[in-house]
């Protein structure tokens, strides 16, 4: 590797990484020889400044960007890379743009996950590309590993329930343990930044995008759990074991009625309401030492009457977050592919506007070439100063120093199995799930069941969810059959479920978002009319139980990962008691002024 002129510290890093690469061939070692510990803020700033001063403008700008890559290995030739970036492999994407970071996904269009060892090899390959070219600066490698609904690295890695499920257990030590385990497992595969915890207060039951990703509908409880998770991610070991946590989505996405992926939400709280409801979890995260905060693509007129999305709003990012709350860490945008930030401006303008607002990192611009060129052009024209770019790059470099990314970019692929998905982690996840099941209604005294049913019908929402629950019930000695009817059951599907119920001792109906998909209420009524014992389960948001329906037995699970369904099985069969308490008010249907089941409610027996 060639080492260009730069600071002594930057040269030391490059020499150390070069030696490691020469020894390993592909960066498979678990650590790099480190310089003296950086235990003072002033020294950390000095060292980061040394690295910064050796960078060209294009290398500085590259550090501001975090994007996806297509492929499961650094050298995989993937045609999507050619169409997205004009190169063939993920490694070439890194080298071309001098990137500061990448983000991993597990969806159909962008899939970086097969198994933990493969992910570790991908991470090492990308870090090799980063330290072998351009700025020679290792990458932040991030992902959305919130737990529950938003989980990128699934089994055999340890999966945890949604945040709201954890808060239902009312145990902050459980939240700390979940974040510690999640952080250690993703760091073991080379991921050093987690875009979690969600720090929104889900005050709007109809929120289409936050919901159970939030810990609670009240700021006090949310703040306690945000604090616990931030410390779990960031303070649970040596820097090379921990990850940067990211509090999201500032200034607060919890009252949104629109999904910012598809539109531009508007939050009409007063500024006083914002301070009382939305601010406390972010203040708690800052007090806990949060490494980064993610902005929201939302309009908040009381905070910025111009109606710019918060991501592009100087009054919100610089005025409120930096000024009023005193946050001096890294601010990263939510994905710049989302419609919420693209509603008012062309793609070429968005990165520049975000930097002018006070943002540091730019996540997933639609066209990376256009985005980078626009920032460089803004500097050359004087719209942005290079000093402004330096401010953000310095924050990013200090974060990389703090988290051990500059000195420990590689992971030991042979050690992955010693951390990821180990029995102790899986047992902790199950214990957390066991505390989360919340009983909301038991008017008919169906639960606890007087005797274990011989047969059960599991119906309602979710192909895999109904099948998994039926398998779990069967494994516990009850012969169960799955018949999923989805979120919009037809009259024919409802009749099929009614016919199947006649042959069952008990019927379990899973619901998901009854408010948006009210045909599920027809299924509940028809099954209740059979006279069979019916147990309704709000399998995602607990608000389903608030809608008018005749079923007298309701449970809430806040999600449907395997540990949650196993916990549900034990409660249904009387092998365990429900322990959860509502972290939100469940209103009476659409009447949000009336709490049918109030915050803190939860039956037991």
Secondary structure, DSSP 8 states (H G I E B T S, - for coil): ----S--HHHHHHHHHHHHHHHHHSS---S-----S---SHHHHHHHHHHHHHT--HHHHHHHTEEE---SSSTT---HHHHHHHSSSSHHHHHHHHT-SEEEE-BSSSSB--S-HHHHHHHHHHHHHHHHTSTT----EEEE---BTTB-SS-TTS-----HHHHHHTT-HHHHHHHHHHHHHHHHHTT--EE---B--B---TT-SS-GGGSSBSSHHHHHHHHHHHHHHHHSSS-TTT--B-EEEEET--TT-SS-TTTS-EE----HHHHHHHTHHHHHHHHHTT-SEEEE--EE-TTT-TT---GGG-HIIIIIIIIIIS---SEEE-S-TTSHHHHSSS-HHHHHHHHHHHT--BEE--SSHHHHHHHHHHHHHHTSS-HHHHHHHHHHHHHHHHHTTTTT-----GGGGGGTTT-HHHHHHHHHHHHTT-EEEEETT---S-SS--SEEEEEES-HHHHHHHHHHHHHTT-EEEEEE--SS--HHHHHHHHHHHTT-SEEEEEES-TTT-THHHHHHHHHHTTTSEEEEEE-S-GGGGGS--S--EEEE-S---HHHHHHHHHHHTTSS------SS-EEETTEEEEEEE-TT--B--
